[in-house]
Amino acid sequence: MSIAPELLEILACPKCKGDIVLTPQGDGLVCAACARVYPIREDIPIMLIDEAVELARWEAGERQAKS
């Protein structure tokens, strides 16, 4: 199951309120303005600032936020 297009249209970055887009793999939501990725776990977008991963780290394969 993937994120519904209707949901993507209304979701915004919780940090800057900017637009988000789905990652090519469909496992996260990217905010280009903040350079952060919000993970999708079990088909649920985790839209918590503390759970976001820096885009560079995400692209390097790190999928968990730093503690």
mmCIF file of the N, C-alpha and C atoms, coordinates in Angstrom:
data_MODEL
# 
_entry.id   MODEL 
# 
loop_
_atom_site.group_PDB 
_atom_site.id 
_atom_site.type_symbol 
_atom_site.label_atom_id 
_atom_site.label_alt_id 
_atom_site.label_comp_id 
_atom_site.label_asym_id 
_atom_site.label_entity_id 
_atom_site.label_seq_id 
_atom_site.pdbx_PDB_ins_code 
_atom_site.Cartn_x 
_atom_site.Cartn_y 
_atom_site.Cartn_z 
_atom_site.occupancy 
_atom_site.B_iso_or_equiv 
_atom_site.pdbx_formal_charge 
_atom_site.auth_seq_id 
_atom_site.auth_comp_id 
_atom_site.auth_asym_id 
_atom_site.auth_atom_id 
_atom_site.pdbx_PDB_model_num 
ATOM 1   N N  . MET A 1 1  ? 0.850  -1.177 0.000  1.00 0.00 ? 1  MET A N  1 
ATOM 2   C CA . MET A 1 1  ? 0.000  0.000  0.000  1.00 0.00 ? 1  MET A CA 1 
ATOM 3   C C  . MET A 1 1  ? 0.896  1.241  0.000  1.00 0.00 ? 1  MET A C  1 
ATOM 4   N N  . SER A 1 2  ? 0.475  2.278  -0.691 1.00 0.00 ? 2  SER A N  1 
ATOM 5   C CA . SER A 1 2  ? 1.250  3.511  -0.733 1.00 0.00 ? 2  SER A CA 1 
ATOM 6   C C  . SER A 1 2  ? 0.412  4.663  -0.181 1.00 0.00 ? 2  SER A C  1 
ATOM 7   N N  . ILE A 1 3  ? 1.044  5.812  -0.117 1.00 0.00 ? 3  ILE A N  1 
ATOM 8   C CA . ILE A 1 3  ? 0.350  7.003  0.376  1.00 0.00 ? 3  ILE A CA 1 
ATOM 9   C C  . ILE A 1 3  ? -0.627 7.485  -0.697 1.00 0.00 ? 3  ILE A C  1 
ATOM 10  N N  . ALA A 1 4  ? -1.836 7.759  -0.298 1.00 0.00 ? 4  ALA A N  1 
ATOM 11  C CA . ALA A 1 4  ? -2.859 8.228  -1.228 1.00 0.00 ? 4  ALA A CA 1 
ATOM 12  C C  . ALA A 1 4  ? -2.485 9.607  -1.767 1.00 0.00 ? 4  ALA A C  1 
ATOM 13  N N  . PRO A 1 5  ? -2.682 9.836  -3.063 1.00 0.00 ? 5  PRO A N  1 
ATOM 14  C CA . PRO A 1 5  ? -2.373 11.149 -3.642 1.00 0.00 ? 5  PRO A CA 1 
ATOM 15  C C  . PRO A 1 5  ? -3.108 12.293 -2.939 1.00 0.00 ? 5  PRO A C  1 
ATOM 16  N N  . GLU A 1 6  ? -4.320 12.039 -2.475 1.00 0.00 ? 6  GLU A N  1 
ATOM 17  C CA . GLU A 1 6  ? -5.077 13.066 -1.766 1.00 0.00 ? 6  GLU A CA 1 
ATOM 18  C C  . GLU A 1 6  ? -4.385 13.464 -0.467 1.00 0.00 ? 6  GLU A C  1 
ATOM 19  N N  . LEU A 1 7  ? -3.784 12.497 0.200  1.00 0.00 ? 7  LEU A N  1 
ATOM 20  C CA . LEU A 1 7  ? -3.067 12.776 1.446  1.00 0.00 ? 7  LEU A CA 1 
ATOM 21  C C  . LEU A 1 7  ? -1.809 13.589 1.160  1.00 0.00 ? 7  LEU A C  1 
ATOM 22  N N  . LEU A 1 8  ? -1.089 13.232 0.102  1.00 0.00 ? 8  LEU A N  1 
ATOM 23  C CA . LEU A 1 8  ? 0.113  13.979 -0.258 1.00 0.00 ? 8  LEU A CA 1 
ATOM 24  C C  . LEU A 1 8  ? -0.204 15.439 -0.557 1.00 0.00 ? 8  LEU A C  1 
ATOM 25  N N  . GLU A 1 9  ? -1.361 15.688 -1.118 1.00 0.00 ? 9  GLU A N  1 
ATOM 26  C CA . GLU A 1 9  ? -1.743 17.058 -1.460 1.00 0.00 ? 9  GLU A CA 1 
ATOM 27  C C  . GLU A 1 9  ? -1.943 17.930 -0.222 1.00 0.00 ? 9  GLU A C  1 
ATOM 28  N N  . ILE A 1 10 ? -2.380 17.347 0.884  1.00 0.00 ? 10 ILE A N  1 
ATOM 29  C CA . ILE A 1 10 ? -2.669 18.155 2.071  1.00 0.00 ? 10 ILE A CA 1 
ATOM 30  C C  . ILE A 1 10 ? -1.555 18.138 3.113  1.00 0.00 ? 10 ILE A C  1 
ATOM 31  N N  . LEU A 1 11 ? -0.628 17.196 3.025  1.00 0.00 ? 11 LEU A N  1 
ATOM 32  C CA . LEU A 1 11 ? 0.470  17.149 3.992  1.00 0.00 ? 11 LEU A CA 1 
ATOM 33  C C  . LEU A 1 11 ? 1.465  18.270 3.723  1.00 0.00 ? 11 LEU A C  1 
ATOM 34  N N  . ALA A 1 12 ? 2.035  18.799 4.779  1.00 0.00 ? 12 ALA A N  1 
ATOM 35  C CA . ALA A 1 12 ? 3.067  19.829 4.692  1.00 0.00 ? 12 ALA A CA 1 
ATOM 36  C C  . ALA A 1 12 ? 4.138  19.523 5.726  1.00 0.00 ? 12 ALA A C  1 
ATOM 37  N N  . CYS A 1 13 ? 5.302  20.054 5.510  1.00 0.00 ? 13 CYS A N  1 
ATOM 38  C CA . CYS A 1 13 ? 6.404  19.880 6.456  1.00 0.00 ? 13 CYS A CA 1 
ATOM 39  C C  . CYS A 1 13 ? 5.997  20.506 7.790  1.00 0.00 ? 13 CYS A C  1 
ATOM 40  N N  . PRO A 1 14 ? 6.096  19.765 8.892  1.00 0.00 ? 14 PRO A N  1 
ATOM 41  C CA . PRO A 1 14 ? 5.712  20.338 10.185 1.00 0.00 ? 14 PRO A CA 1 
ATOM 42  C C  . PRO A 1 14 ? 6.676  21.417 10.678 1.00 0.00 ? 14 PRO A C  1 
ATOM 43  N N  . LYS A 1 15 ? 7.888  21.434 10.136 1.00 0.00 ? 15 LYS A N  1 
ATOM 44  C CA . LYS A 1 15 ? 8.874  22.420 10.580 1.00 0.00 ? 15 LYS A CA 1 
ATOM 45  C C  . LYS A 1 15 ? 8.696  23.763 9.865  1.00 0.00 ? 15 LYS A C  1 
ATOM 46  N N  . CYS A 1 16 ? 8.616  23.747 8.521  1.00 0.00 ? 16 CYS A N  1 
ATOM 47  C CA . CYS A 1 16 ? 8.563  25.004 7.772  1.00 0.00 ? 16 CYS A CA 1 
ATOM 48  C C  . CYS A 1 16 ? 7.239  25.222 7.043  1.00 0.00 ? 16 CYS A C  1 
ATOM 49  N N  . LYS A 1 17 ? 6.366  24.228 7.100  1.00 0.00 ? 17 LYS A N  1 
ATOM 50  C CA . LYS A 1 17 ? 5.061  24.264 6.424  1.00 0.00 ? 17 LYS A CA 1 
ATOM 51  C C  . LYS A 1 17 ? 5.187  24.223 4.897  1.00 0.00 ? 17 LYS A C  1 
ATOM 52  N N  . GLY A 1 18 ? 6.359  23.831 4.399  1.00 0.00 ? 18 GLY A N  1 
ATOM 53  C CA . GLY A 1 18 ? 6.596  23.743 2.963  1.00 0.00 ? 18 GLY A CA 1 
ATOM 54  C C  . GLY A 1 18 ? 6.024  22.472 2.362  1.00 0.00 ? 18 GLY A C  1 
ATOM 55  N N  . ASP A 1 19 ? 6.095  22.403 1.036  1.00 0.00 ? 19 ASP A N  1 
ATOM 56  C CA . ASP A 1 19 ? 5.607  21.233 0.309  1.00 0.00 ? 19 ASP A CA 1 
ATOM 57  C C  . ASP A 1 19 ? 6.527  20.039 0.535  1.00 0.00 ? 19 ASP A C  1 
ATOM 58  N N  . ILE A 1 20 ? 5.933  18.869 0.493  1.00 0.00 ? 20 ILE A N  1 
ATOM 59  C CA . ILE A 1 20 ? 6.700  17.635 0.601  1.00 0.00 ? 20 ILE A CA 1 
ATOM 60  C C  . ILE A 1 20 ? 6.378  16.752 -0.589 1.00 0.00 ? 20 ILE A C  1 
ATOM 61  N N  . VAL A 1 21 ? 7.343  15.901 -0.940 1.00 0.00 ? 21 VAL A N  1 
ATOM 62  C CA . VAL A 1 21 ? 7.160  14.956 -2.039 1.00 0.00 ? 21 VAL A CA 1 
ATOM 63  C C  . VAL A 1 21 ? 7.622  13.579 -1.578 1.00 0.00 ? 21 VAL A C  1 
ATOM 64  N N  . LEU A 1 22 ? 7.094  12.581 -2.200 1.00 0.00 ? 22 LEU A N  1 
ATOM 65  C CA . LEU A 1 22 ? 7.441  11.199 -1.894 1.00 0.00 ? 22 LEU A CA 1 
ATOM 66  C C  . LEU A 1 22 ? 8.836  10.880 -2.421 1.00 0.00 ? 22 LEU A C  1 
ATOM 67  N N  . THR A 1 23 ? 9.618  10.121 -1.660 1.00 0.00 ? 23 THR A N  1 
ATOM 68  C CA . THR A 1 23 ? 10.926 9.678  -2.145 1.00 0.00 ? 23 THR A CA 1 
ATOM 69  C C  . THR A 1 23 ? 10.717 8.707  -3.305 1.00 0.00 ? 23 THR A C  1 
ATOM 70  N N  . PRO A 1 24 ? 11.716 8.555  -4.170 1.00 0.00 ? 24 PRO A N  1 
ATOM 71  C CA . PRO A 1 24 ? 11.575 7.618  -5.293 1.00 0.00 ? 24 PRO A CA 1 
ATOM 72  C C  . PRO A 1 24 ? 11.250 6.186  -4.840 1.00 0.00 ? 24 PRO A C  1 
ATOM 73  N N  . GLN A 1 25 ? 11.752 5.783  -3.680 1.00 0.00 ? 25 GLN A N  1 
ATOM 74  C CA . GLN A 1 25 ? 11.490 4.440  -3.162 1.00 0.00 ? 25 GLN A CA 1 
ATOM 75  C C  . GLN A 1 25 ? 10.146 4.353  -2.458 1.00 0.00 ? 25 GLN A C  1 
ATOM 76  N N  . GLY A 1 26 ? 9.516  5.494  -2.182 1.00 0.00 ? 26 GLY A N  1 
ATOM 77  C CA . GLY A 1 26 ? 8.235  5.507  -1.503 1.00 0.00 ? 26 GLY A CA 1 
ATOM 78  C C  . GLY A 1 26 ? 8.323  5.252  -0.014 1.00 0.00 ? 26 GLY A C  1 
ATOM 79  N N  . ASP A 1 27 ? 9.530  5.426  0.563  1.00 0.00 ? 27 ASP A N  1 
ATOM 80  C CA . ASP A 1 27 ? 9.709  5.132  1.985  1.00 0.00 ? 27 ASP A CA 1 
ATOM 81  C C  . ASP A 1 27 ? 9.855  6.375  2.851  1.00 0.00 ? 27 ASP A C  1 
ATOM 82  N N  . GLY A 1 28 ? 9.637  7.544  2.261  1.00 0.00 ? 28 GLY A N  1 
ATOM 83  C CA . GLY A 1 28 ? 9.754  8.768  3.027  1.00 0.00 ? 28 GLY A CA 1 
ATOM 84  C C  . GLY A 1 28 ? 9.147  9.940  2.282  1.00 0.00 ? 28 GLY A C  1 
ATOM 85  N N  . LEU A 1 29 ? 8.993  11.040 3.001  1.00 0.00 ? 29 LEU A N  1 
ATOM 86  C CA . LEU A 1 29 ? 8.471  12.278 2.436  1.00 0.00 ? 29 LEU A CA 1 
ATOM 87  C C  . LEU A 1 29 ? 9.542  13.344 2.597  1.00 0.00 ? 29 LEU A C  1 
ATOM 88  N N  . VAL A 1 30 ? 9.924  13.984 1.501  1.00 0.00 ? 30 VAL A N  1 
ATOM 89  C CA . VAL A 1 30 ? 11.028 14.930 1.482  1.00 0.00 ? 30 VAL A CA 1 
ATOM 90  C C  . VAL A 1 30 ? 10.526 16.365 1.492  1.00 0.00 ? 30 VAL A C  1 
ATOM 91  N N  . CYS A 1 31 ? 11.119 17.168 2.350  1.00 0.00 ? 31 CYS A N  1 
ATOM 92  C CA . CYS A 1 31 ? 10.914 18.618 2.334  1.00 0.00 ? 31 CYS A CA 1 
ATOM 93  C C  . CYS A 1 31 ? 12.203 19.211 1.776  1.00 0.00 ? 31 CYS A C  1 
ATOM 94  N N  . ALA A 1 32 ? 12.147 19.738 0.556  1.00 0.00 ? 32 ALA A N  1 
ATOM 95  C CA . ALA A 1 32 ? 13.338 20.313 -0.071 1.00 0.00 ? 32 ALA A CA 1 
ATOM 96  C C  . ALA A 1 32 ? 13.807 21.565 0.670  1.00 0.00 ? 32 ALA A C  1 
ATOM 97  N N  . ALA A 1 33 ? 12.884 22.348 1.197  1.00 0.00 ? 33 ALA A N  1 
ATOM 98  C CA . ALA A 1 33 ? 13.237 23.587 1.904  1.00 0.00 ? 33 ALA A CA 1 
ATOM 99  C C  . ALA A 1 33 ? 14.069 23.309 3.158  1.00 0.00 ? 33 ALA A C  1 
ATOM 100 N N  . CYS A 1 34 ? 13.702 22.280 3.901  1.00 0.00 ? 34 CYS A N  1 
ATOM 101 C CA . CYS A 1 34 ? 14.403 21.928 5.141  1.00 0.00 ? 34 CYS A CA 1 
ATOM 102 C C  . CYS A 1 34 ? 15.506 20.898 4.929  1.00 0.00 ? 34 CYS A C  1 
ATOM 103 N N  . ALA A 1 35 ? 15.513 20.270 3.755  1.00 0.00 ? 35 ALA A N  1 
ATOM 104 C CA . ALA A 1 35 ? 16.449 19.175 3.454  1.00 0.00 ? 35 ALA A CA 1 
ATOM 105 C C  . ALA A 1 35 ? 16.301 18.070 4.501  1.00 0.00 ? 35 ALA A C  1 
ATOM 106 N N  . ARG A 1 36 ? 15.045 17.700 4.760  1.00 0.00 ? 36 ARG A N  1 
ATOM 107 C CA . ARG A 1 36 ? 14.737 16.635 5.716  1.00 0.00 ? 36 ARG A CA 1 
ATOM 108 C C  . ARG A 1 36 ? 13.775 15.643 5.082  1.00 0.00 ? 36 ARG A C  1 
ATOM 109 N N  . VAL A 1 37 ? 13.859 14.415 5.590  1.00 0.00 ? 37 VAL A N  1 
ATOM 110 C CA . VAL A 1 37 ? 12.959 13.363 5.133  1.00 0.00 ? 37 VAL A CA 1 
ATOM 111 C C  . VAL A 1 37 ? 12.195 12.832 6.337  1.00 0.00 ? 37 VAL A C  1 
ATOM 112 N N  . TYR A 1 38 ? 10.886 12.754 6.177  1.00 0.00 ? 38 TYR A N  1 
ATOM 113 C CA . TYR A 1 38 ? 10.027 12.175 7.203  1.00 0.00 ? 38 TYR A CA 1 
ATOM 114 C C  . TYR A 1 38 ? 9.746  10.742 6.777  1.00 0.00 ? 38 TYR A C  1 
ATOM 115 N N  . PRO A 1 39 ? 10.122 9.757  7.589  1.00 0.00 ? 39 PRO A N  1 
ATOM 116 C CA . PRO A 1 39 ? 9.977  8.364  7.187  1.00 0.00 ? 39 PRO A CA 1 
ATOM 117 C C  . PRO A 1 39 ? 8.522  7.905  7.110  1.00 0.00 ? 39 PRO A C  1 
ATOM 118 N N  . ILE A 1 40 ? 8.309  6.893  6.309  1.00 0.00 ? 40 ILE A N  1 
ATOM 119 C CA . ILE A 1 40 ? 7.014  6.212  6.248  1.00 0.00 ? 40 ILE A CA 1 
ATOM 120 C C  . ILE A 1 40 ? 7.247  4.814  6.792  1.00 0.00 ? 40 ILE A C  1 
ATOM 121 N N  . ARG A 1 41 ? 6.545  4.489  7.856  1.00 0.00 ? 41 ARG A N  1 
ATOM 122 C CA . ARG A 1 41 ? 6.683  3.172  8.489  1.00 0.00 ? 41 ARG A CA 1 
ATOM 123 C C  . ARG A 1 41 ? 5.321  2.493  8.500  1.00 0.00 ? 41 ARG A C  1 
ATOM 124 N N  . GLU A 1 42 ? 5.275  1.292  7.964  1.00 0.00 ? 42 GLU A N  1 
ATOM 125 C CA . GLU A 1 42 ? 4.027  0.513  7.900  1.00 0.00 ? 42 GLU A CA 1 
ATOM 126 C C  . GLU A 1 42 ? 2.918  1.348  7.263  1.00 0.00 ? 42 GLU A C  1 
ATOM 127 N N  . ASP A 1 43 ? 3.271  2.040  6.172  1.00 0.00 ? 43 ASP A N  1 
ATOM 128 C CA . ASP A 1 43 ? 2.347  2.863  5.388  1.00 0.00 ? 43 ASP A CA 1 
ATOM 129 C C  . ASP A 1 43 ? 1.827  4.090  6.132  1.00 0.00 ? 43 ASP A C  1 
ATOM 130 N N  . ILE A 1 44 ? 2.485  4.479  7.222  1.00 0.00 ? 44 ILE A N  1 
ATOM 131 C CA . ILE A 1 44 ? 2.073  5.655  7.992  1.00 0.00 ? 44 ILE A CA 1 
ATOM 132 C C  . ILE A 1 44 ? 3.192  6.691  7.959  1.00 0.00 ? 44 ILE A C  1 
ATOM 133 N N  . PRO A 1 45 ? 2.925  7.894  7.435  1.00 0.00 ? 45 PRO A N  1 
ATOM 134 C CA . PRO A 1 45 ? 3.960  8.929  7.455  1.00 0.00 ? 45 PRO A CA 1 
ATOM 135 C C  . PRO A 1 45 ? 4.179  9.441  8.881  1.00 0.00 ? 45 PRO A C  1 
ATOM 136 N N  . ILE A 1 46 ? 5.427  9.433  9.293  1.00 0.00 ? 46 ILE A N  1 
ATOM 137 C CA . ILE A 1 46 ? 5.791  9.879  10.633 1.00 0.00 ? 46 ILE A CA 1 
ATOM 138 C C  . ILE A 1 46 ? 6.188  11.353 10.523 1.00 0.00 ? 46 ILE A C  1 
ATOM 139 N N  . MET A 1 47 ? 5.232  12.231 10.752 1.00 0.00 ? 47 MET A N  1 
ATOM 140 C CA . MET A 1 47 ? 5.419  13.659 10.538 1.00 0.00 ? 47 MET A CA 1 
ATOM 141 C C  . MET A 1 47 ? 5.808  14.385 11.829 1.00 0.00 ? 47 MET A C  1 
ATOM 142 N N  . LEU A 1 48 ? 6.787  13.850 12.514 1.00 0.00 ? 48 LEU A N  1 
ATOM 143 C CA . LEU A 1 48 ? 7.303  14.444 13.744 1.00 0.00 ? 48 LEU A CA 1 
ATOM 144 C C  . LEU A 1 48 ? 8.691  15.013 13.457 1.00 0.00 ? 48 LEU A C  1 
ATOM 145 N N  . ILE A 1 49 ? 8.929  16.252 13.849 1.00 0.00 ? 49 ILE A N  1 
ATOM 146 C CA . ILE A 1 49 ? 10.211 16.891 13.577 1.00 0.00 ? 49 ILE A CA 1 
ATOM 147 C C  . ILE A 1 49 ? 11.364 16.076 14.152 1.00 0.00 ? 49 ILE A C  1 
ATOM 148 N N  . ASP A 1 50 ? 11.189 15.522 15.338 1.00 0.00 ? 50 ASP A N  1 
ATOM 149 C CA . ASP A 1 50 ? 12.252 14.736 15.975 1.00 0.00 ? 50 ASP A CA 1 
ATOM 150 C C  . ASP A 1 50 ? 12.547 13.429 15.244 1.00 0.00 ? 50 ASP A C  1 
ATOM 151 N N  . GLU A 1 51 ? 11.639 12.953 14.424 1.00 0.00 ? 51 GLU A N  1 
ATOM 152 C CA . GLU A 1 51 ? 11.832 11.712 13.679 1.00 0.00 ? 51 GLU A CA 1 
ATOM 153 C C  . GLU A 1 51 ? 12.384 11.947 12.276 1.00 0.00 ? 51 GLU A C  1 
ATOM 154 N N  . ALA A 1 52 ? 12.461 13.219 11.854 1.00 0.00 ? 52 ALA A N  1 
ATOM 155 C CA . ALA A 1 52 ? 12.973 13.543 10.522 1.00 0.00 ? 52 ALA A CA 1 
ATOM 156 C C  . ALA A 1 52 ? 14.466 13.243 10.439 1.00 0.00 ? 52 ALA A C  1 
ATOM 157 N N  . VAL A 1 53 ? 14.893 12.868 9.244  1.00 0.00 ? 53 VAL A N  1 
ATOM 158 C CA . VAL A 1 53 ? 16.297 12.552 8.986  1.00 0.00 ? 53 VAL A CA 1 
ATOM 159 C C  . VAL A 1 53 ? 16.815 13.556 7.961  1.00 0.00 ? 53 VAL A C  1 
ATOM 160 N N  . GLU A 1 54 ? 18.016 14.066 8.178  1.00 0.00 ? 54 GLU A N  1 
ATOM 161 C CA . GLU A 1 54 ? 18.612 14.983 7.208  1.00 0.00 ? 54 GLU A CA 1 
ATOM 162 C C  . GLU A 1 54 ? 18.700 14.285 5.862  1.00 0.00 ? 54 GLU A C  1 
ATOM 163 N N  . LEU A 1 55 ? 18.411 15.026 4.795  1.00 0.00 ? 55 LEU A N  1 
ATOM 164 C CA . LEU A 1 55 ? 18.365 14.449 3.461  1.00 0.00 ? 55 LEU A CA 1 
ATOM 165 C C  . LEU A 1 55 ? 19.675 13.764 3.087  1.00 0.00 ? 55 LEU A C  1 
ATOM 166 N N  . ALA A 1 56 ? 20.803 14.373 3.391  1.00 0.00 ? 56 ALA A N  1 
ATOM 167 C CA . ALA A 1 56 ? 22.106 13.784 3.066  1.00 0.00 ? 56 ALA A CA 1 
ATOM 168 C C  . ALA A 1 56 ? 22.298 12.439 3.768  1.00 0.00 ? 56 ALA A C  1 
ATOM 169 N N  . ARG A 1 57 ? 21.887 12.353 5.030  1.00 0.00 ? 57 ARG A N  1 
ATOM 170 C CA . ARG A 1 57 ? 22.006 11.093 5.765  1.00 0.00 ? 57 ARG A CA 1 
ATOM 171 C C  . ARG A 1 57 ? 21.067 10.049 5.184  1.00 0.00 ? 57 ARG A C  1 
ATOM 172 N N  . TRP A 1 58 ? 19.840 10.480 4.814  1.00 0.00 ? 58 TRP A N  1 
ATOM 173 C CA . TRP A 1 58 ? 18.862 9.567  4.231  1.00 0.00 ? 58 TRP A CA 1 
ATOM 174 C C  . TRP A 1 58 ? 19.412 8.963  2.938  1.00 0.00 ? 58 TRP A C  1 
ATOM 175 N N  . GLU A 1 59 ? 19.982 9.824  2.093  1.00 0.00 ? 59 GLU A N  1 
ATOM 176 C CA . GLU A 1 59 ? 20.535 9.359  0.820  1.00 0.00 ? 59 GLU A CA 1 
ATOM 177 C C  . GLU A 1 59 ? 21.741 8.451  1.023  1.00 0.00 ? 59 GLU A C  1 
ATOM 178 N N  . ALA A 1 60 ? 22.414 8.592  2.170  1.00 0.00 ? 60 ALA A N  1 
ATOM 179 C CA . ALA A 1 60 ? 23.549 7.734  2.503  1.00 0.00 ? 60 ALA A CA 1 
ATOM 180 C C  . ALA A 1 60 ? 23.098 6.401  3.091  1.00 0.00 ? 60 ALA A C  1 
ATOM 181 N N  . GLY A 1 61 ? 21.789 6.237  3.264  1.00 0.00 ? 61 GLY A N  1 
ATOM 182 C CA . GLY A 1 61 ? 21.270 4.967  3.770  1.00 0.00 ? 61 GLY A CA 1 
ATOM 183 C C  . GLY A 1 61 ? 20.862 4.965  5.215  1.00 0.00 ? 61 GLY A C  1 
ATOM 184 N N  . GLU A 1 62 ? 21.067 6.070  5.918  1.00 0.00 ? 62 GLU A N  1 
ATOM 185 C CA . GLU A 1 62 ? 20.646 6.153  7.317  1.00 0.00 ? 62 GLU A CA 1 
ATOM 186 C C  . GLU A 1 62 ? 19.171 6.517  7.362  1.00 0.00 ? 62 GLU A C  1 
ATOM 187 N N  . ARG A 1 63 ? 18.365 5.679  7.963  1.00 0.00 ? 63 ARG A N  1 
ATOM 188 C CA . ARG A 1 63 ? 16.924 5.882  7.963  1.00 0.00 ? 63 ARG A CA 1 
ATOM 189 C C  . ARG A 1 63 ? 16.347 6.201  9.328  1.00 0.00 ? 63 ARG A C  1 
ATOM 190 N N  . GLN A 1 64 ? 17.205 6.411  10.321 1.00 0.00 ? 64 GLN A N  1 
ATOM 191 C CA . GLN A 1 64 ? 16.737 6.724  11.675 1.00 0.00 ? 64 GLN A CA 1 
ATOM 192 C C  . GLN A 1 64 ? 17.265 8.078  12.093 1.00 0.00 ? 64 GLN A C  1 
ATOM 193 N N  . ALA A 1 65 ? 16.445 8.851  12.799 1.00 0.00 ? 65 ALA A N  1 
ATOM 194 C CA . ALA A 1 65 ? 16.870 10.139 13.328 1.00 0.00 ? 65 ALA A CA 1 
ATOM 195 C C  . ALA A 1 65 ? 17.933 9.929  14.394 1.00 0.00 ? 65 ALA A C  1 
ATOM 196 N N  . LYS A 1 66 ? 18.827 10.895 14.523 1.00 0.00 ? 66 LYS A N  1 
ATOM 197 C CA . LYS A 1 66 ? 19.828 10.823 15.577 1.00 0.00 ? 66 LYS A CA 1 
ATOM 198 C C  . LYS A 1 66 ? 19.170 11.030 16.918 1.00 0.00 ? 66 LYS A C  1 
ATOM 199 N N  . SER A 1 67 ? 19.634 10.302 17.897 1.00 0.00 ? 67 SER A N  1 
ATOM 200 C CA . SER A 1 67 ? 19.077 10.435 19.251 1.00 0.00 ? 67 SER A CA 1 
ATOM 201 C C  . SER A 1 67 ? 19.695 11.568 20.001 1.00 0.00 ? 67 SER A C  1 
# 
